[in-house]
Amino acid sequence: MICVILVAGHGALLETEIQEDASGAYEHLIGIPKALLPSRAGQDGETILDCWWAALKSRQQFSEVYLVTNAAKYKYYERWASAHEFPTQNIVNDGTTTYENSLGAIADLDRAIRSKKITDDIMVVAGDMLFNHNFDVGQVIDYFRRKKGDLAIYYDLQEGESTETRGIVEVDSSTGRITNFLEKPKAHMTSSRLASPVFYCLRQESLPLVSQYLEEHTDRKNRALGLFMSWLVTKTTVYGMKLPTRFQLIGQVGLSDYQKWITWFEEKQSQTTSRAEPITCRVYARIGLMGNPSDGFYGKTISLSIANYWAEVTIVESAKLKLMLHPLNDPTEFGSLSDLYGISRREGYLGGLRLLQATCKKFYQYCAEHGIAFARKNFTLQYDTNIPRQVGLAGSSAIISATLKCLMKFYSLTEADMPKQFQPQFVLDVETDELFIQAGLQDRVIQVYEGLVYMDFNEDIMDSQHHGHYEPMDVSSLPPLWLAYLADPSDSGKIHSTVKQRWLQGDQEVKDAMKGFAELTDQAKSAIEQHDHKRLAELMKKNFASRRKIYGDAALGEANLKMIRIAEKYGSAAKFPGSGGAVIGLCLDEDQKLEMMREFQSEGFVFCDIEPYNPTLH
């Protein structure tokens, strides 16, 4: 790949104001090309072009780097090249000396392509463009090579920046393709606030389009690179990539704006190098209130976040990337072989560390595939959780969801980068693709959306929009609910059994059962909205009865069935909130509920009242 740095502009405003400055503070900069001006306030060392050269040569990704300048400033760049180990033969002189006889940026690019006989992919940047140093050019090249198209960099327009001074792109979030490129539009012309600087990658097969554009646009005022890109997106596929930095061309700014911008970028760079405060994200356990397990079978469910139990992940910037072991959940020291045996029997061999690592890996993959570059910084991740293990309260997905939230905040990603409706699928992909955990979307949806949510996973909906229909409900409409779970979940049963396989084979009994779960969910939604708690209790009983019929007692597990029998003894509705190891219930008689609680506890089960988590109150 070849890089072309454009520094041939003749914009004279800044140079004129430096020359006319009465303070004398900028006297030493009179006549200096804009790209060779200081990149920081009060500093005469590192120039703007120095910054670009450092960024471009650090990864040794380019076979050649060319610099295109004009005849008036050629000697300045020749002197710079000698001092910075830049081959002087790679400086292209476009022969112009004034603004009036200038060629235009796209014509300067064409001059480099023709004079240096370039037939390779190219990266094009403006050498007089300020930027933060917190991105890696290697990420740009990797994404460009991954996609079969040309590439334009963009960033989020910052407060105070006008669309009329920038190229603005409209990007298809599902494909990453730029659908429209507007050169300095008025604000009302587009809702997009994604600004595209002079930073592009062009495939070798797109290079002839540069000459074609020039043939069609002979007027110099139409030869800006932004206008070329606006034309290019109508001729070929152009993708967009988001960088975690801002860019500012100084070609057409005056002295006061130049001072303002170098001060701004210096402050941002200082913020980048200083350690930020830790970020902590909490995600709550969930209970499947109705419809589960049909979420894995194009069904419908209602799920609730519960404040009793949660997982919490903390991320903080650090010199190296570290994933911290949890002292209880990732034990590496034991009191004895007997102690190791007991812990392994109760909790298995898989702690939370693998969840952090798998989420980080998938997060990097997602960003690489969607054209999102990271700021150059590392972090330390640690987690804590009080969600009981192996009792079907979505403890693993809670840790993954909290890790995702931390990573998005740490790298300043928004829902524009990973839309909320697709975040549950990301969490599920971590579990299924990386950890080989078989599950449905329900747990991940409720842990992203929080509160009480009605979910419809109808096949047509899923196929058309690649996510379900998710409808928040009023948490305050719920009656008091209770939860009981196994203190020792080692005998919680293998709940999913062969049902999934039978469903895939078209077993009519299974298909009818899943359709029935969906119907119960719709009825439960109405009962909750109408505060019909008696009806809700009846539907919960039916949900469990249908599940028991289709899965069979052997798959459900004796300990789970024992909890159901205790609930039924005291007239309480009860069902599984997840895959097994716990039951939830609705008891309309408080005296009976108290007696039921005592029996649960005497039988060695853990019992508690459910505390619904209401996100509208936080």
Secondary structure, DSSP 8 states (H G I E B T S, - for coil): -EEEEE------HHHHHHHH-TT-TTGGGTT--GGGSBSSTT--SSBHHHHHHHHHHTTT--SEEEEEE-TTTHHHHHHHHHHTT--GGGEEE----SSTT---HHHHHHHHHHHTT--S-EEEEETTEEE-S-S-HHHHHHHHHHSSSEEEEEEE--TT--GGGSEEEEE-TTT-BEEEEEES--GGG-S--EEE-SEEEE-GGGTHHHHHHHHH--SGGG--HHHHHHHHTTTS-EEEEE-SS-EEE-TT--HHHHHHHHHHHHHHHHHHHS----EEEEEEEEEEEESTTGGGGT-EEEEEEEEEEEEEEEEEEESS-EE---TTTS----SSHHHHHHHHHHH-S--SHHHHHHHHHHHHHHHHHTTB---S-EEEEEEEE-S-TTSSS-HHHHHHHHHHHHHHHHTT--TTTS-GGGHHHHHHHIIIIIS-----SHHHHHHHH-SEEEEE--HHHHHHHSS-EEEEE-GGG----EEEEESSGGG---TTTTHHHHHHTT-HHHHHHHHHHHHHHHHHHHHHHTT-HHHHHHHHHHHHHHHHHHH-HHHH-HHHHHHHHHHHHTT-EEE-SSSSSEEEEE-S-HHHHHHHHHHHHHTTEEEEE--B--GGG-
